[in-house]
Amino acid sequence: MVRYNRMKGRPTLWLPGTDHAGIATQLVVERMLATEGIKRSELGRDEFTNRVWEWKEKYGGTIANQIKRLGASCDWSREHFTLDEQLSRKTALYSIELSAVIEAFVRLHEKGLIYQGVAAGFRNDRLEQFMGKRAGNSRLWPFIDVERSYMVNWSPSLQTAVSDLEVEYSEEPGTLYYIKYRVAGGSRSDYLTIATTRPETLFADTAIAVNPQDERYSKYIGRQAIVPLTFGRHVPIISDKYVDKDFGTGVLKISPGHDHNDYLLARKLGLPILNVMNKDGTLNEVAGLYCGLDRFEARKKLWTDLEETGLAAKKEPHTLRVPRSQRGGEIIEPLVSKQWFVTMEPLAEKALKVVESGELTIMPERFEKIYNHWLLNIKDWCISRQLWWGHRIPVWYIEGKDCEEDYIVARSAKEALDKAREKYGNVDIYQDPDVLDTWFSSALWPFSTLGWPDASAEDFKNFYPTTVLETGHDILFFWVARMVMMGIEFTGTVPFSNVYLHGLIRDAQGRKMSKTLGNVIDPIDTIKEYGTDALRFTIALGTAGQDLNLSMERLTANKAFTNKLWNAGKFVLQNLPSQSDNSAWETLSSYKFDLEESLLKLPLPECWVVSKLHMLVDTVTTSYDKYFFGDVGREIYDFFWGDFADWYIEASKARLYQSEGQSVASIAQAVLLYVFENILIMLHPFMPFVTEELWQALPNRKEALIVSCWPQTSLPRDVNSVKRFENLQALTQTRAIRNARAEYSVEPARRISASIVANSEVRQYVANEKEVLALLSRLDLQNVHFVESAPGDANQSVHLVAGEGLEAYLPLADMVDVSSEVERLTKRLSKMQVEYDALVARLKSSNFVEKAPEEIIRGVREKAAETEEKLTLTKNRLDFLKSTVLVSK
């Protein structure tokens, strides 16, 4: 994409860089420290961050080095990292370092688009509104205010919130537990049985719900249920249409602090929220005797205790949809937690409009529906992460005051302190310990890397908005949509006009690469074995938006293509005049293939290949402009291998080695050079290394291929010459002479006679290329005759019809010893007949047909049909040969 547009003369910048991968990087470094017996908490924040920077300096360049080895045509002098100092700059507006990330946060907060979801305690008098007098046993429970709370996906091992997009769901075997909840004030038979996959969350139950239409439980609505193993804590039994009476027992335990659906139901009904989980995945004091136990250990112990108390009804296998962290792989815990959020709906509205209006085009088009669906159903974005590696949230709190109410958003600690003291007097402040989601800074990438918020920066003025974003379809939401929203919000303009989504690279079996499967392919290892150009070409042939199975067979085939290109280059170079032969080079440069008059004067093969090249330039240029890169690669491949290498190079040998006239040889040299250098130009964006090497080896190169001009389009072509040469090809290729030679096993070095029958027009242009025809078909040049009608020995010749008005007769005597061939085919026919009779006998056997598996019977039928076809062909050939023997006698 970049190389093509540069060759088209367009101002081009591919700005390289990487994000700091907050969760993934911190996880890797913590694991590394664990091997040394060190915990993050033991080091402290500053020292741990220093360790991460050390790791980054040592390993952080791996991706960049891979991209460089792959031949990415980036401006590496502009390389950025989301945490580097290049994304901060001095401005006249503030006397401090102004970070693009901090500036974005401050502006969003000033517009009311960033807010903090907070937690608050419930006292018993408030709880009694929901649960009656037995709610808390005069104890202060850590309930959460439903109106001011927000549920997040919590990673216990990483100790941070992760976004919805970073949670992957998998179908896994699990257990469904059935638990009895006694009805307060009822008899021993008054209980409700509830089915749950997570019994440890019962300590966080705040209600029991049934469907109002469910007659089984209508008598309990409005009463209280006793939560098992909580020393008598009561919760209300309520009714709601949300409950599916046909699922499980038809009774739902509501634990809004630990289930997304329960949380939404609690918000609708105004139920309180109770949290039973610590941030490390252990149960807290709400769980009573189970406090301190890991969530999965608590599940086992709880079930054992329920069985002992008679409150365990049963358990059964059940397939679970388990949420796992995309980064760490552990099971995610839904938790209500204090976090920072971005209000997304007003931002999403603008991002939807630019696609609808055509300002932004997403390729392939089918992803527009996915993009629109996500934005139409978007949730607020949790941007805070409980990590130490990342952009520290620019929020400060007042020492000694309520963090949730009194905070200051500022562009620096100094500005925050000035604001705090102006409002509260002589106070001290401390910064929020959380960092921003990595995707927050990445969402600013298109403009922050070009100088924003300084709109006068040269790069920002020259390159923003950008033209194309090329990325994987798997981060359409993570990154693409967020860049669109942030670009419009902060610059007023969509950050790019086009989004090109490529597929993912999978292994040969179509599996996603993972260390667990052991199928990860290192591009550097692949480059060492197959070469960069073969790898690039293989990957680029994929279809936009579709995953590509990277097989060694494809790489091997494209390595062969690279070798073919190299060998063609050697052939061209070896057959060009010496660089010191100025006269010869003047002659070559005198040919102007971009002029129709000059093109029409060329001999047929030369006119054909130049015309085909000019057609290819138009087709390829159109495909490049439409981002049909797979089509581009296939079109160039087919022309180079199918037309240039297989046909024209072979045809040129008749000019270079057999023709007596130097002028004809010089035409072939000029055409070889012209076509080959244009092939190199068009292939360069795919295969930069081999094409540049061959280009530099060609004589009289004034500049490198990477900055050479793209070929002109709409150059002249002669359709008649193309059709005529295709007629000549039909005569020589597999449908005609070459096929006949193969059928009769004619030795490759043996030259045979031929009579070419054609009308006067066809005969004229085919006869003019007698040397080419003889060379391509391995004919005896002195015994190739052009006639108006069938020759006298037609009955003793193989008759070939190449096309309308063009036939050939090949004397059998030149190709084969007829008597010996008759004898050979007779023996072969006898053997084939025996084989065919045996197959037919099997199929007629009722014992075989009734007892053999269907696939075996089908295989025998197919083999019998194939053998019958071979029998017919062999009989026909044998009859033909016998007839020629009779004629000769």
PEBEL-V268753 format. One record per backbone hydrogen bond with DSSP energy under -1.0 kcal/mol. CO is the residue of the C=O (numbers start at 1). NH is the residue of the N-H. E is the energy in kcal/mol with one decimal. If there is no record, write none. Layout:
BEGIN
co | nh | e
CO | NH | E
CO | NH | E
END
This chain:
BEGIN
co | nh | e
1 | 5 | -1.9
2 | 6 | -2.3
3 | 7 | -2.2
4 | 8 | -1.3
5 | 10 | -2.2
6 | 9 | -1.6
7 | 710 | -2.0
14 | 75 | -2.2
16 | 80 | -1.9
18 | 82 | -1.6
21 | 25 | -3.1
22 | 26 | -2.1
23 | 27 | -2.4
24 | 28 | -2.2
25 | 29 | -2.4
26 | 30 | -2.6
27 | 31 | -2.1
28 | 32 | -2.1
29 | 33 | -2.5
30 | 34 | -2.1
31 | 35 | -1.3
33 | 36 | -1.2
33 | 38 | -2.5
34 | 37 | -1.5
40 | 44 | -1.7
44 | 48 | -2.3
45 | 49 | -2.6
46 | 50 | -2.0
47 | 51 | -2.1
48 | 52 | -2.1
49 | 53 | -2.2
50 | 54 | -2.2
51 | 55 | -2.3
52 | 56 | -2.7
53 | 57 | -2.5
54 | 58 | -1.6
55 | 59 | -3.1
56 | 60 | -2.2
59 | 62 | -1.9
61 | 65 | -2.8
62 | 66 | -2.2
63 | 67 | -2.6
64 | 68 | -2.4
65 | 69 | -2.6
66 | 70 | -1.7
67 | 72 | -2.0
68 | 71 | -1.7
72 | 74 | -1.9
74 | 76 | -1.1
75 | 78 | -1.9
76 | 79 | -1.2
80 | 18 | -1.7
81 | 84 | -2.3
84 | 87 | -1.2
85 | 88 | -1.8
87 | 100 | -1.7
89 | 98 | -2.0
98 | 89 | -1.4
99 | 103 | -2.9
100 | 104 | -2.1
101 | 105 | -2.1
102 | 106 | -2.8
103 | 107 | -2.5
104 | 108 | -2.3
105 | 109 | -2.4
106 | 110 | -2.6
107 | 111 | -1.5
108 | 113 | -2.8
109 | 112 | -1.5
113 | 343 | -3.4
115 | 341 | -3.2
117 | 339 | -1.1
123 | 127 | -1.8
124 | 128 | -2.2
126 | 129 | -1.1
127 | 130 | -1.9
127 | 131 | -2.5
128 | 132 | -1.4
132 | 135 | -1.5
141 | 143 | -2.2
144 | 273 | -1.4
145 | 148 | -1.1
150 | 337 | -2.0
152 | 335 | -2.4
153 | 162 | -2.7
154 | 333 | -2.9
155 | 159 | -2.0
155 | 160 | -1.2
160 | 155 | -2.8
163 | 166 | -1.3
164 | 167 | -1.4
166 | 326 | -2.8
168 | 324 | -3.1
170 | 322 | -2.7
172 | 320 | -3.6
174 | 318 | -2.3
176 | 316 | -1.9
177 | 196 | -2.7
178 | 313 | -2.4
178 | 314 | -1.0
179 | 194 | -3.1
181 | 192 | -3.0
182 | 226 | -2.9
183 | 186 | -2.0
187 | 190 | -1.6
189 | 191 | -1.2
190 | 183 | -2.6
192 | 181 | -3.0
194 | 179 | -3.0
196 | 177 | -3.2
198 | 201 | -1.8
199 | 202 | -2.0
201 | 204 | -2.0
202 | 205 | -1.8
207 | 254 | -2.6
208 | 238 | -3.4
209 | 252 | -2.9
210 | 240 | -2.2
211 | 214 | -2.0
214 | 217 | -1.2
217 | 220 | -2.0
220 | 223 | -2.3
223 | 237 | -2.8
224 | 184 | -2.4
225 | 235 | -2.4
227 | 230 | -1.1
233 | 227 | -2.7
235 | 225 | -3.2
236 | 208 | -2.7
237 | 222 | -2.8
238 | 210 | -2.0
240 | 243 | -1.6
244 | 247 | -1.3
247 | 250 | -2.0
252 | 209 | -3.1
254 | 206 | -2.7
255 | 258 | -2.4
259 | 263 | -2.5
260 | 264 | -2.0
261 | 265 | -2.2
262 | 266 | -2.6
263 | 267 | -2.0
264 | 268 | -1.9
265 | 269 | -2.4
266 | 270 | -1.4
266 | 271 | -1.8
273 | 144 | -3.3
276 | 284 | -2.4
278 | 281 | -1.7
281 | 295 | -2.0
282 | 278 | -3.8
283 | 292 | -3.2
284 | 287 | -1.9
285 | 288 | -1.8
287 | 290 | -1.9
288 | 291 | -2.0
290 | 293 | -2.0
293 | 283 | -2.4
294 | 298 | -3.2
295 | 299 | -1.3
296 | 300 | -1.4
297 | 301 | -2.4
298 | 302 | -2.9
299 | 303 | -2.0
300 | 304 | -2.0
301 | 305 | -2.4
302 | 306 | -2.5
303 | 307 | -2.2
304 | 308 | -1.9
305 | 309 | -1.8
306 | 311 | -2.1
306 | 312 | -1.3
311 | 180 | -3.0
314 | 178 | -3.1
316 | 176 | -3.2
318 | 174 | -2.2
320 | 172 | -2.6
322 | 170 | -1.9
323 | 332 | -2.5
324 | 168 | -2.9
325 | 329 | -1.6
330 | 325 | -2.8
333 | 154 | -2.3
335 | 152 | -3.3
339 | 117 | -3.0
340 | 383 | -2.2
340 | 384 | -1.0
341 | 115 | -2.3
342 | 381 | -2.0
344 | 348 | -2.9
345 | 349 | -1.9
347 | 351 | -1.6
348 | 352 | -2.1
349 | 353 | -1.6
350 | 354 | -1.6
352 | 356 | -2.1
353 | 357 | -2.6
354 | 359 | -1.1
354 | 360 | -2.1
361 | 499 | -2.8
363 | 501 | -2.8
364 | 367 | -1.7
365 | 368 | -2.1
367 | 371 | -2.7
368 | 372 | -3.0
369 | 373 | -2.6
370 | 374 | -2.2
371 | 375 | -2.1
372 | 376 | -2.5
373 | 377 | -1.2
375 | 378 | -1.0
381 | 342 | -2.2
383 | 437 | -2.8
385 | 387 | -2.0
385 | 435 | -2.7
391 | 436 | -2.4
393 | 395 | -2.4
394 | 410 | -1.6
395 | 432 | -3.0
396 | 408 | -3.1
397 | 430 | -1.8
398 | 401 | -2.2
402 | 405 | -1.1
402 | 406 | -2.6
408 | 396 | -2.9
412 | 416 | -2.2
413 | 417 | -2.6
414 | 418 | -2.4
415 | 419 | -2.3
416 | 420 | -2.5
417 | 421 | -2.5
418 | 422 | -1.9
419 | 423 | -1.6
420 | 424 | -3.5
421 | 425 | -1.4
425 | 427 | -1.7
428 | 399 | -2.6
430 | 397 | -3.2
434 | 393 | -2.2
435 | 385 | -2.9
437 | 440 | -2.0
438 | 442 | -1.9
439 | 443 | -1.7
441 | 444 | -1.1
442 | 445 | -1.4
444 | 447 | -1.3
444 | 448 | -3.1
445 | 449 | -1.6
447 | 452 | -2.2
451 | 454 | -2.2
453 | 455 | -1.3
454 | 457 | -1.8
457 | 461 | -2.3
458 | 462 | -2.6
459 | 463 | -2.7
460 | 464 | -1.5
467 | 498 | -2.0
469 | 500 | -3.2
471 | 502 | -2.4
472 | 475 | -1.5
473 | 476 | -1.2
475 | 479 | -2.0
475 | 480 | -1.8
476 | 481 | -2.5
479 | 483 | -2.7
480 | 484 | -2.3
481 | 485 | -2.3
482 | 486 | -2.7
483 | 487 | -2.8
484 | 488 | -2.2
485 | 489 | -2.2
486 | 490 | -2.6
487 | 491 | -2.2
488 | 492 | -1.3
495 | 466 | -2.3
497 | 361 | -2.5
498 | 469 | -2.5
499 | 363 | -3.2
500 | 471 | -2.2
501 | 545 | -1.2
502 | 473 | -2.1
504 | 548 | -2.8
506 | 550 | -3.1
507 | 510 | -2.2
511 | 507 | -2.4
514 | 518 | -1.0
514 | 519 | -1.4
522 | 526 | -2.1
523 | 527 | -2.6
524 | 528 | -2.1
525 | 529 | -1.5
526 | 530 | -3.0
527 | 531 | -1.8
531 | 535 | -1.7
532 | 536 | -3.0
533 | 537 | -2.6
534 | 538 | -2.1
535 | 539 | -2.3
536 | 540 | -2.8
537 | 541 | -1.1
539 | 542 | -1.6
543 | 546 | -2.2
548 | 506 | -3.3
549 | 551 | -1.0
551 | 555 | -1.7
552 | 556 | -2.7
553 | 557 | -2.3
554 | 558 | -2.3
555 | 559 | -1.9
556 | 560 | -1.9
557 | 561 | -1.5
558 | 562 | -1.9
559 | 563 | -2.3
560 | 564 | -2.4
561 | 565 | -2.3
562 | 566 | -2.3
563 | 567 | -2.7
564 | 568 | -2.3
565 | 569 | -2.2
566 | 570 | -2.1
567 | 571 | -2.2
568 | 572 | -2.5
569 | 573 | -2.7
570 | 574 | -2.6
571 | 575 | -1.1
573 | 576 | -1.2
578 | 581 | -1.9
580 | 582 | -1.8
581 | 585 | -2.0
582 | 586 | -2.2
583 | 587 | -1.9
584 | 588 | -2.2
585 | 589 | -2.3
588 | 591 | -1.2
592 | 595 | -1.5
595 | 599 | -2.2
596 | 600 | -2.4
599 | 602 | -1.6
603 | 607 | -3.1
604 | 608 | -2.7
605 | 609 | -2.4
606 | 610 | -2.3
607 | 611 | -2.1
608 | 612 | -2.6
609 | 613 | -2.0
610 | 614 | -2.4
611 | 615 | -2.1
612 | 616 | -2.3
613 | 617 | -2.5
614 | 618 | -1.6
615 | 619 | -2.3
616 | 620 | -3.4
617 | 621 | -2.4
618 | 622 | -2.1
619 | 623 | -2.3
620 | 624 | -2.9
621 | 625 | -2.4
622 | 626 | -1.5
623 | 628 | -3.0
624 | 627 | -1.6
627 | 629 | -1.4
628 | 632 | -2.0
629 | 633 | -2.4
630 | 634 | -2.1
631 | 635 | -2.7
632 | 636 | -2.5
633 | 637 | -2.4
634 | 638 | -2.6
635 | 639 | -2.0
636 | 640 | -3.1
637 | 641 | -2.7
638 | 642 | -1.8
639 | 643 | -1.6
639 | 644 | -2.8
640 | 645 | -3.6
641 | 646 | -1.8
643 | 648 | -2.6
644 | 649 | -3.1
647 | 651 | -2.8
648 | 652 | -3.1
651 | 654 | -1.3
652 | 656 | -2.9
653 | 657 | -2.7
654 | 659 | -1.0
661 | 665 | -1.3
662 | 666 | -2.6
663 | 667 | -1.8
664 | 668 | -1.9
665 | 669 | -2.3
666 | 670 | -2.6
667 | 671 | -2.5
668 | 672 | -2.8
669 | 673 | -2.3
670 | 674 | -2.6
671 | 675 | -2.8
672 | 676 | -2.2
673 | 677 | -2.5
674 | 678 | -1.4
675 | 679 | -2.1
676 | 680 | -2.3
677 | 681 | -1.9
678 | 682 | -2.3
679 | 683 | -2.2
680 | 684 | -1.5
683 | 686 | -1.4
683 | 687 | -2.9
687 | 691 | -1.5
688 | 692 | -1.7
689 | 693 | -2.2
690 | 694 | -2.2
691 | 695 | -2.5
692 | 696 | -2.5
693 | 697 | -1.1
694 | 698 | -1.0
704 | 707 | -1.0
705 | 708 | -1.7
718 | 722 | -1.7
719 | 723 | -2.3
720 | 724 | -2.6
721 | 725 | -2.5
722 | 726 | -2.0
723 | 727 | -1.7
724 | 728 | -1.9
725 | 729 | -2.7
726 | 730 | -2.3
727 | 731 | -1.4
728 | 732 | -1.4
729 | 733 | -3.4
731 | 737 | -2.2
732 | 738 | -1.4
733 | 736 | -2.6
736 | 740 | -2.5
737 | 741 | -2.4
738 | 742 | -2.0
739 | 743 | -2.6
740 | 744 | -1.8
741 | 746 | -2.7
742 | 745 | -1.3
747 | 750 | -1.6
752 | 780 | -3.3
754 | 785 | -2.5
755 | 809 | -2.1
756 | 787 | -2.8
757 | 807 | -2.7
759 | 763 | -3.1
760 | 764 | -1.6
761 | 765 | -1.5
762 | 766 | -2.4
763 | 767 | -2.3
764 | 768 | -1.6
767 | 770 | -1.5
769 | 773 | -2.9
770 | 774 | -2.6
771 | 775 | -2.2
772 | 776 | -2.9
773 | 777 | -2.1
774 | 779 | -2.1
778 | 752 | -1.2
780 | 783 | -2.1
783 | 754 | -2.1
785 | 756 | -3.6
787 | 758 | -1.8
791 | 794 | -1.3
793 | 796 | -1.6
794 | 797 | -1.6
796 | 812 | -2.4
798 | 810 | -2.3
800 | 808 | -2.6
803 | 806 | -2.0
806 | 802 | -1.6
806 | 803 | -1.6
807 | 757 | -2.1
808 | 800 | -3.0
809 | 755 | -2.1
810 | 798 | -2.9
811 | 814 | -1.1
812 | 815 | -1.2
812 | 816 | -2.7
817 | 821 | -2.5
818 | 822 | -2.6
819 | 823 | -2.1
820 | 824 | -2.3
821 | 825 | -2.8
822 | 826 | -2.1
823 | 827 | -1.8
824 | 828 | -2.1
825 | 829 | -2.8
826 | 830 | -2.0
827 | 831 | -2.0
828 | 832 | -2.4
829 | 833 | -2.2
830 | 834 | -1.8
831 | 835 | -1.9
832 | 836 | -2.5
833 | 837 | -2.7
834 | 838 | -2.0
835 | 839 | -1.7
836 | 840 | -2.4
837 | 841 | -2.3
838 | 842 | -1.8
839 | 843 | -1.9
840 | 844 | -1.6
845 | 849 | -2.4
846 | 850 | -2.3
847 | 851 | -1.4
848 | 852 | -2.6
853 | 857 | -2.1
854 | 858 | -2.6
855 | 859 | -1.8
856 | 860 | -2.1
857 | 861 | -2.3
858 | 862 | -2.3
859 | 863 | -2.2
860 | 864 | -2.4
861 | 865 | -2.4
862 | 866 | -2.2
863 | 867 | -2.5
864 | 868 | -2.4
865 | 869 | -1.9
866 | 870 | -2.0
867 | 871 | -2.4
868 | 872 | -2.1
869 | 873 | -2.2
870 | 874 | -2.7
871 | 875 | -2.6
872 | 876 | -2.4
873 | 877 | -2.3
874 | 878 | -2.6
875 | 879 | -2.9
876 | 880 | -2.2
877 | 881 | -2.5
878 | 882 | -2.6
879 | 883 | -2.0
880 | 884 | -1.6
881 | 885 | -1.7
882 | 886 | -2.1
883 | 887 | -2.2
884 | 888 | -2.4
885 | 889 | -1.8
END
